[in-house]
Amino acid sequence: MDPLTAFPALILTPLLASPIIYLVGRIMARSGKMTPVVGWITTFILTVTLVPLFFISQAYSNQISIKLLFGTIALRVDGIGVLLAFTVLVLSSLVALFSRQYMDGEPGEEKYYALLVAMTGTIIGLGFATDLFNLWVWFEAMAISSVFLVAFYRSQPGSLEAGLKYLVQSAVGSVFVLIGIALIFAATGHTDLAKIQAAINSPTPILLTAGVCFVIGFGVKTAIVPLHTWLPDAHSQAPSGISAMLSGIVIEAGLVALLRTLGMLAISASLWGVILLSASGLNMLLGNLLALRQTEVKRILAFSSISHVGYMLLGFGAALITGSLDGAAGGFFHLINHALMKGLAFLSAGVLLYAIHLSHDRHTPLTIDDLNGASRHYPLPALAFSIAVFALGGLPPLSGFMSKWQIFVAGFSGQNPWLMVLVLFAALNSVLSLAYYAPLVNRLYRNQCAGEEKGDVPISWTLLAPLVLMTLAVIIIGFYPALLNDLTYPAAQDFLKIIR
Amino acid sequence: MVSVLILTSITLPWIGAILVWAVGNNRPTLQHGIAVGFSLASGFMSASLFLYPSNEMALSIPIGGAFGNFTFVPDGLGVVLAAIAALIGSLAVIFSVDYMRGDRQLGRYYSMVLLFIGSMVGLVLTSNLLLMFVFWEMTALCSYALISFYNDDPKAVTGGIKALIMTQIGGIGLLFGALIAFSSFGSYDISIFLQKANTLPPALLSLTAFSFLVAAAAKSAQFPFQTWLPDAMEAPTPVSALIHAATMVNAGVYLLARFYPAFANVPGWTTAVVWVGVLSALLSAGMALVASDLKRVLAYSTVSQLGYMVYAIGVGGIFASQFHLLSHAVFKALLFLAAGAVIHSVGTRNMNDMGGLGKQMPFVRNVFLIGSLALAGLPFLNGFWSKELILEEGLAHGPLWAFIGMMMGAGLTACYTLKCVWMVFYGDQRTPLHGHDAGHFMKIALFILSIGALTSWVLVGPLGTLMELTLPFHSIKAHSTGEILIEVLTAPATLLALLVIASGFALWVWRNQLSRITDLMTGIAEGARRSFGFEEINTAIVKGTNSIAEFIRNTQTGILSVNILGILVGLVVLLVSIAVLSILGA
């Protein structure tokens, strides 16, 4: 496939499919029979969009430059965009498959799938954006589609509250991004990222203030402490597939946007590096401490996402300060891994939530007591959940260990004492996280179930297949981390090219 | 050939682990069979490595980048421990056929045990520091999973998580060393590290040496990290025998032995190692003397004997420490499995409730006696030769105060050992307990181990030769078995030790007559019962962390305006920091 047609296909397919899916679903709902067609179309669309991505990445690795200029929309292929697109497409197709049974019969099901596809499309676009205005538009579009997904259970006050907080705080962030863009435009007269970087000769106060605005603005979405307060509510109230998407890719999209803008301001790269490293320390510690006392499973996972953003910030911060390839590659590696591991954790918790509460039409959250003895009736979700949380805790031979290790190697290269201390702090935090992950696994494998007989709710293969695939991925990548080198190293090299 | 042996001894148990789980818990006989079969296969493969020892890299799997190449070397240090892990592993699995009969989650049990065996073999055979760390963590995971195997018992869960956290924190020491090696030398290879260690800046080398000591102390439950091992006794007893006596806890000793050439000249390191060894040996011997839980006595005893091995390394007796490691693995596994047979049949671990069980379980009593005499260090059992070798090295090369301390430890060992044997098997029955002798599979494992306790010292000559040939950095001089036997028998330390051991026995036998002396020590005894305050430290740390976490929860108010205030606070802090940093930078 010609890359010049593949690229528009990649961008347009999800965006055009979204309203079509909505229409198809609406028509079927109107005529009374809400068939599974909508879910299957969604899964198909998302999976098939991987095909143009494959051709694009092939072409890109052969040094072919691929651009798309359509009016004011300017997109360009690079390693970072390919990595983000790959992660979002893989995760969203698994989530779409998962939602086949999970969202079966929910009011507004067709909106769910339409929004899921739209969110995927906007994230892909965000990855390839090359100018500030584009970046902001795709970013906002992603925010809008995700807000409605967070507040999907509109009859539940908890969901609505979570959605509202997410919306308002996200809007505050967006205002700051706009202020940042305005400042940059005032200082340089451009919006194209590369042109701006070329036009900057020294770090003036305006540029530094713009950088701060970007950190705050994108930082809300990336859940940098103290901007993270919307996250626990949003990630725990959303439907489990969406929780997986939010933790797995939406936060990371915010991080990528932040990296693009800080890359543009690379004249002060070490300054931003210090900021990111301080944020990483705060994120890791607070994410873990806050998770320690939680009793709701999805809230534990949500707080844990805050701490994992800390690891990514550590890798990128090290890259900004020392120019370490391993730092950037490790950060991107952890991005993919976190999507897989956290996605797996949320999806397997989702199966348990579905079996125990949702299938009985109860919208109560999954508590740690609900996990007691769950492995008896639901062995596969229990095993998948255990592997996911051990991977998140950084235990070998699972994938989470390998990406954390690469980041630690980056922190030690050059033997900067402060970085080394931060790496040891990160390792200690990994141990601390086991203090709240391990008890969950212990509860799963009790012989005595919690309270009433859980019975046997039929779990179809559409709920289990994503779990199996992601578990295998987590284990295989753990044994052979070089598997993802073709994704992480081009992205890392492109990032370093930007900041040099 | 060698690479095949190495690969299979690591991966066969792992394949077995997957199969055991896949077969399902409603086919227990098949699960027992798979477990025994694969562990025996691994035992056979690792034992065969004795035919091909070398210090050349035998297997290399290239991964590249930040991960190096996964390399394996079958040298003397590694092959001995690998064989111990796999062989005692298979005996523990055979024992489990009787011990775990009827358990509902047999698949989880066996897969974790098999995963452990493979990881332990990998840990000692690898020459890549990253891979060693990987296996280190994997053994910790299996240990945690097996300690907390009975998930419905909160004590077991707490014990498991405690072991996990403490050994993981120690593991950071090993992580530090691996990262230093890679960033300084561009390679994780251990021989390169040993070769070039003295090119590191002294502060860095010192830091690495002490981090490794921390890692080893945490893994081997040495001072000040000894509190996790007694609580790990909630595990099923075959697990206690395998992981917490014969193999995993030796990983710390192995680490110290492996890296001794690099760190021996770091100022204060060997002294620190000696201190750790002596303190662990004495404090836990004291705690063993006052404990009333049968497995806890053995756990403290393990800590104490590991202290001897660490002490040996501290005074430069690498070979002596590894020889005692071999003896200890055999007799301690024997003791634990025999204790397991007792506990399995009478249903309690409290020695105060036992007594006179020797009449009901003669076979178990006899093998337990053999193990105890080996532990106490009576001549001609394997423990005697290895312990005397250590004491000799200590007298010749180490500080005198340490030697005296270790002698006292030997006396205490004899005392608590005799106490243990007496309280369980002899005297009158204190409570009406109905015990039956061990099952067939238990008997097989116990029998083989008791033969080992009687004869494993014969291997001392070949062991020495093996190490001399394959460990170029360690300068070990080998002697034949006969030479070592004569050396031990004629050393003054030996006579002294035998006297001390005899007085240890006497202390117990005449405990009533010596009551005035023992009354004076009630204060110390009470302190020993309370683990000399270390439990308090642990509880304080846990409580402290939990209260900080609970306090921080106040930041998550749930009020939207407060959240937005948080954003603005972040903005202000960031602006101020940038301003300060750029002024400082400029």
Interface residues (C-beta under 8 A of the other chain):
Chain A: L164 K165 V168 Q169 V172 G173 F176 P203 L208 T209 G211 V212 V215 I216 G219 V220 I224 V225 P226 L227 T229 W230 P232 D233 S268 L271 V274 I275 S278 L286 L289 L290 L292 R293 D326 A329 G330 F390 L395 P396 P397 F401 M402 W405 Q406 F408 V409 A410 G411 F412 S413 G414 Q415 M420 V423 L424 A427 L428 S430 V431 L432 L434 A435 A438 P439 N442 R443 Y445 R446 N447 Q448 Y480 P481 A482 N485
Chain B: I63 G64 G65 A66 F67 R104 Q105 R108 L130 F133 V134 F135 E137 M138 L141 Y144 S148 N151 D152 V157 G160 I161 L164 I165 Q168 I169 I172 L175 F176 L179 I180 F182 S183 S184 L204 T545 N546 I548 A549 E550 I552 R553 T555 Q556 T557 G558 L560 V562 N563 I564 G566 I567 V569 G570 L571 L574 L575 S577 I578 L581 S582 G585
